[in-house]
């Protein structure tokens, strides 16, 4: 009965348009009351979840992203990406995809990257004759890569919940992120061939070198973060602090950030931190109620009664993640589902790093699927088009991402190869 109240109330409020944090909180409170449990459990479980050293990395990496954005690195990244792929068919769209891959190694936030790149490149693409819906679809789909290539806030949260190595998850996300980018470049090429989008001239080696020199300080950020973690020099949380210090030093030295800018940067980062941290805390109560009522065991028994084949299991989870992603914010979905599904995946023999990266990657596709895809809202607003127009255009991009995620689920080596090579 408690689980029924929890789930039904949550989805009713969700479909009525209530913010997901409020829906989680209210459904959890009503479930606690129906089970005659003290309401103080809400605050206790929230505090227990947030009282984790590894979660300190979340606000720190958000701050690092804000500092980098204020340092004006987006333009430098775009110029470097353009020098490499701008001469290809739909060069500006290809630049957007490569730019998203490079930006992913700096901010780790899909929304922040989409806003930064979209604000610069969607108007530019429209000026060059690209259809506005196509431009918005390219930006939206490519910025799914943001939380996959390290650093990744979602991977930090997953690692803190499951005790899976965050460093290994960071490294494990590199190959899937690159595969996403290459697949999007191919589908963009195939679509743009039918739209007669003109090519640009190829950049000279001198121009590429000049663009690289401008972008080098930004490109070193993921090297410092991941390299520091893997070398054992610092933890993921400490690597975030190093990223903030490094980004601030670059901004101050290049004079793109002044001392008076630091306070508003910190304030913006604090505001941006509230949403994910609130969701992490309140979702833990939801998950605790499920666990207390043996829902993970029931779910495991149900899945084992359906199949004992790991491939069929991953296919079911893949389809379930894609469905949930259409209606629920990715971080909240991950926090709710991980305590249930991670132990079940382990019983099927899946590597914890592989399943963790698979979970993050597949749920992120929900950012570009109707009706609540966050990146669709952002890019349609920038492109000044109706969401309905973007829904049709995004389909081939979303299908491409979903298929790559499925292959990654069925081929663990896509995730585990790099960590195993690094660890010898």
Secondary structure, DSSP 4 states (H G I P E B T S, - for coil): -HHHHHHHHHHHHHHTT--HHHHHHHHHHHHHHHTT--THHHHHHHHHHH--GGGHHHHHHHHHHHHHHHTTHHHHHHHHHHHHHTTSTTHHHHHHHHHHHHHHTTT--HHHHHHHHHHHHHHHHHHTT--HHHHHHHHHHHGGGGGTSSS-HHHHHHHHHH---HHHHHHHHHHHHHHHHHHHHHHHHHHHHTTTPPP-PPPPHHHHHHHHHHHHHHHHHHHHHHHHHHHTSS-HHHHHHHHHHHHHHHHHHTTSS-TTHHHHHHHHHHHHHHHHHHHHHHHHHHHHHHHHTTHHHHHHHHHHHH---HHHHHHHHHHHHHHHHTTS-HHHHHHHHHHHHHHHHHHTT--HHHHHHHHHHHHHGGGGSTTT-HHHHHHHHHHT--HHHHHHHHHHHHHHHHHHHHHHHH-THHHHHHHHHHH-
